[in-house]
Amino acid sequence: MSGWSAGGNEARVVVVTGANRGLGLEVVRQCAADGDTVLLGSRDLAAGERAAAELAAAGVPTGRVLPVELDVTDATGLVRLATRLTGELGLDRIDVLVNNAAVHYDTWQNAANADLRVVRESLETNVVGAWQTTQAFLPLLRRSAHPRVVMVSSEGGSLASMGGGIPAYHVSKAALNALTRTLAGDLARDRILVNAVCPGWTATDMGGAGGRPVALGAASIRYAMDLPDGGPTSTFTRDGRPIPW
């Protein structure tokens, strides 16, 4: 089987959503350091530009990180961005899409008393956002010789181990896992590998202090990004090992 491995010689075009901080930013950093061209997607373009400048100051080669305004809840904006990539930016394909953007780790509520406005916001970003982002970039993914879609999920979305609490997060991540399997089946004919990953409890703004280093969480994401051609699709893993759905 052929494909990429971390640090390989074949440069990719990678899009990462929610990438101005945390896990998304670390994935951008690692990929750019390995020679990929990475679109650092953020809802606030200024925040993305600041993040890109920080990476450049830390030694990431200039020109490999392209900050772009990317709001996963804006379907029209997503299509406009995909058009801009092929026009203004001159990109003829996307090799990897990392659906990382997410909201609401709602530890303050439970299903019985949940604020359904929070639930709707979670579903809109965590599920519909990933769905319509994938749809918008599918024409460019289909032009890749090695297309990959990675859904950044969580074991919190596993029905096998789910309990009470954090209802918006639980339900939205379970739905994202269902989307992963459905897209994987529908896109198999296009050779697009679609997989979900759990980065684990990671020390990010959402995860809070005490989690494992961001680089380790990003490594789980890189596993699914770097799968070889003919590799697994419709999987749910952490650190490259299966998690029950």
C-alpha positions as CSV (number, residue, x, y, z in Angstrom):
1,M,0.0,0.0,0.0
2,S,1.2,3.5,-0.7
3,G,0.4,6.8,1.0
4,W,2.1,9.1,3.5
5,S,3.7,8.7,6.8
6,A,4.6,11.5,9.2
7,G,7.7,13.2,7.9
8,G,7.3,11.7,4.4
9,N,8.6,13.4,1.3
10,E,5.2,13.8,-0.5
11,A,3.7,17.2,0.4
12,R,0.0,17.5,0.9
13,V,-2.6,20.2,1.0
14,V,-4.4,20.0,4.3
15,V,-7.4,21.9,5.7
16,V,-7.9,22.1,9.4
17,T,-11.0,23.7,10.9
18,G,-11.0,25.4,14.3
19,A,-7.2,25.6,14.0
20,N,-6.2,28.9,15.6
21,R,-5.6,27.2,19.0
22,G,-5.3,23.9,20.8
23,L,-5.3,20.6,18.9
24,G,-6.1,22.2,15.6
25,L,-3.1,24.5,15.8
26,E,-0.8,21.7,16.9
27,V,-1.9,19.6,13.8
28,V,-1.2,22.6,11.6
29,R,2.3,23.0,13.2
30,Q,3.2,19.3,12.8
31,C,2.0,19.1,9.2
32,A,3.7,22.3,8.1
33,A,6.9,21.2,9.8
34,D,6.7,18.0,7.7
35,G,6.4,20.0,4.5
36,D,2.7,20.1,3.9
37,T,0.8,23.2,2.8
38,V,-1.8,23.8,5.5
39,L,-4.9,26.0,5.5
40,L,-5.4,27.2,9.1
41,G,-9.1,27.6,9.3
42,S,-10.6,29.8,11.9
43,R,-14.0,31.6,12.3
44,D,-12.1,34.8,13.2
45,L,-9.6,35.5,10.5
46,A,-7.6,37.9,12.7
47,A,-7.2,35.1,15.3
48,G,-6.0,32.7,12.6
49,E,-3.5,35.3,11.3
50,R,-2.1,35.7,14.8
51,A,-1.8,32.0,15.2
52,A,0.1,31.7,11.9
53,A,2.4,34.5,12.9
54,E,3.2,32.6,16.2
55,L,4.0,29.5,14.2
56,A,6.3,31.5,11.9
57,A,8.0,33.0,14.9
58,A,8.6,29.5,16.3
59,G,10.3,28.4,13.1
60,V,7.6,26.9,11.0
61,P,8.6,27.8,7.4
62,T,6.8,30.9,6.0
63,G,4.3,30.1,3.3
64,R,3.4,26.6,4.4
65,V,0.6,27.9,6.7
66,L,-2.2,29.9,5.0
67,P,-4.8,31.4,7.5
68,V,-8.3,31.4,6.0
69,E,-11.6,32.5,7.4
70,L,-13.6,29.3,7.8
71,D,-16.9,29.2,9.8
72,V,-18.3,25.7,9.6
73,T,-21.8,27.0,10.3
74,D,-21.7,29.2,7.2
75,A,-22.6,27.0,4.3
76,T,-22.4,29.8,1.7
77,G,-19.0,30.9,3.1
78,L,-17.7,27.4,2.8
79,V,-18.5,27.1,-0.8
80,R,-17.1,30.6,-1.4
81,L,-13.8,29.5,0.3
82,A,-13.6,26.3,-1.8
83,T,-13.9,28.5,-4.9
84,R,-11.3,30.8,-3.6
85,L,-8.8,28.0,-3.1
86,T,-8.9,27.0,-6.8
87,G,-9.0,30.6,-8.0
88,E,-7.1,33.1,-5.9
89,L,-4.9,30.6,-4.1
90,G,-4.3,28.4,-7.1
91,L,-4.8,25.0,-5.4
92,D,-6.0,22.2,-7.6
93,R,-6.9,19.7,-4.8
94,I,-7.2,19.1,-1.1
95,D,-5.6,15.9,0.2
96,V,-6.8,15.9,3.9
97,L,-9.7,17.6,5.6
98,V,-9.6,17.6,9.4
99,N,-13.0,18.5,10.9
100,N,-11.7,19.7,14.3
101,A,-14.0,22.7,15.1
102,A,-16.3,22.0,18.1
103,V,-18.2,23.8,20.8
104,H,-19.6,23.2,24.3
105,Y,-18.2,20.8,26.7
106,D,-21.3,21.3,28.8
107,T,-20.3,19.9,32.2
108,W,-22.8,22.3,33.9
109,Q,-25.9,20.5,32.8
110,N,-27.6,17.2,32.3
111,A,-30.1,15.8,29.8
112,A,-33.1,16.4,32.1
113,N,-32.5,20.1,32.6
114,A,-30.4,20.9,29.4
115,D,-30.6,24.3,27.8
116,L,-31.7,23.1,24.3
117,R,-30.2,26.3,22.8
118,V,-26.8,24.9,23.8
119,V,-27.7,21.5,22.4
120,R,-28.7,23.1,19.0
121,E,-25.5,25.1,18.9
122,S,-23.5,21.9,19.5
123,L,-25.3,20.0,16.8
124,E,-24.9,22.9,14.4
125,T,-21.2,23.1,14.8
126,N,-20.1,19.6,15.8
127,V,-22.2,17.7,13.4
128,V,-23.8,19.8,10.7
129,G,-20.7,22.0,10.5
130,A,-18.5,19.0,9.8
131,W,-21.0,17.6,7.4
132,Q,-21.4,20.8,5.3
133,T,-17.6,21.5,5.4
134,T,-17.0,18.0,4.0
135,Q,-19.6,18.6,1.3
136,A,-18.1,21.9,0.3
137,F,-14.6,20.5,-0.1
138,L,-15.6,17.2,-1.7
139,P,-14.9,18.3,-5.3
140,L,-11.3,19.2,-4.2
141,L,-10.9,16.0,-2.2
142,R,-12.0,14.0,-5.2
143,R,-9.1,15.5,-7.2
144,S,-6.6,14.1,-4.7
145,A,-4.7,10.8,-5.3
146,H,-4.8,10.1,-1.5
147,P,-7.9,11.8,0.0
148,R,-8.6,11.6,3.7
149,V,-11.3,13.0,6.0
150,V,-10.7,13.0,9.7
151,M,-13.5,13.7,12.2
152,V,-12.1,14.8,15.6
153,S,-14.6,13.1,17.9
154,S,-14.4,11.8,21.5
155,E,-14.9,8.7,23.5
156,G,-17.7,10.8,25.0
157,G,-19.6,9.9,21.9
158,S,-19.2,6.2,22.4
159,L,-22.6,4.5,23.1
160,A,-20.7,1.6,24.6
161,S,-19.4,3.7,27.5
162,M,-21.7,6.8,27.6
163,G,-23.4,7.8,30.9
164,G,-25.1,10.9,32.2
165,G,-23.9,14.5,32.0
166,I,-22.4,16.7,29.3
167,P,-25.5,16.0,27.1
168,A,-24.9,18.4,24.2
169,Y,-21.3,17.1,23.9
170,H,-22.3,13.4,24.3
171,V,-25.1,13.6,21.7
172,S,-23.3,15.7,19.2
173,K,-20.2,13.5,19.2
174,A,-22.3,10.3,18.9
175,A,-24.0,11.9,15.9
176,L,-20.6,12.8,14.5
177,N,-19.5,9.2,14.8
178,A,-22.7,8.1,12.9
179,L,-21.9,10.7,10.2
180,T,-18.3,9.2,10.0
181,R,-19.6,5.8,9.2
182,T,-22.3,7.0,6.8
183,L,-19.8,9.2,4.8
184,A,-17.2,6.4,4.8
185,G,-19.7,4.1,3.2
186,D,-20.9,6.6,0.7
187,L,-17.4,7.8,-0.3
188,A,-15.7,4.4,-0.5
189,R,-16.2,4.4,-4.3
190,D,-14.1,7.6,-4.4
191,R,-11.3,6.1,-2.4
192,I,-11.8,8.7,0.3
193,L,-10.9,7.3,3.8
194,V,-13.2,8.7,6.4
195,N,-12.3,8.0,10.1
196,A,-13.1,9.4,13.5
197,V,-10.5,9.8,16.2
198,C,-10.5,10.5,19.9
199,P,-7.5,12.6,20.9
200,G,-8.0,11.8,24.5
201,W,-8.3,14.2,27.4
202,T,-5.9,16.9,26.3
203,A,-4.7,20.1,27.9
204,T,-6.6,22.6,25.7
205,D,-9.0,25.4,26.4
206,M,-11.9,23.0,26.0
207,G,-10.2,20.1,27.9
208,G,-8.8,22.2,30.7
209,A,-5.7,21.7,32.8
210,G,-4.5,18.3,33.7
211,G,-4.9,16.6,30.3
212,R,-2.1,15.0,28.4
213,P,0.2,17.1,26.1
214,V,-1.4,18.6,23.0
215,A,1.2,16.9,20.9
216,L,0.0,13.4,22.0
217,G,-3.6,14.3,21.2
218,A,-2.5,15.6,17.8
219,A,-0.7,12.3,17.1
220,S,-4.1,10.5,17.3
221,I,-5.3,12.8,14.6
222,R,-2.2,12.4,12.5
223,Y,-2.7,8.6,12.6
224,A,-5.9,8.9,10.6
225,M,-4.4,11.6,8.3
226,D,-1.4,9.5,7.5
227,L,-3.1,6.2,6.7
228,P,-1.8,4.5,3.6
229,D,-3.9,4.0,0.4
230,G,-6.2,1.0,0.9
231,G,-6.0,1.6,4.7
232,P,-9.0,1.3,7.0
233,T,-12.0,3.5,6.7
234,S,-15.1,3.9,9.0
235,T,-13.0,3.4,12.1
236,F,-13.0,5.1,15.6
237,T,-9.5,5.2,17.2
238,R,-7.4,6.8,19.9
239,D,-3.6,6.5,19.5
240,G,-4.2,4.2,16.5
241,R,-6.2,1.7,18.6
242,P,-9.9,1.0,18.1
243,I,-12.5,2.4,20.5
244,P,-16.0,0.8,20.7
245,W,-18.7,2.8,18.9
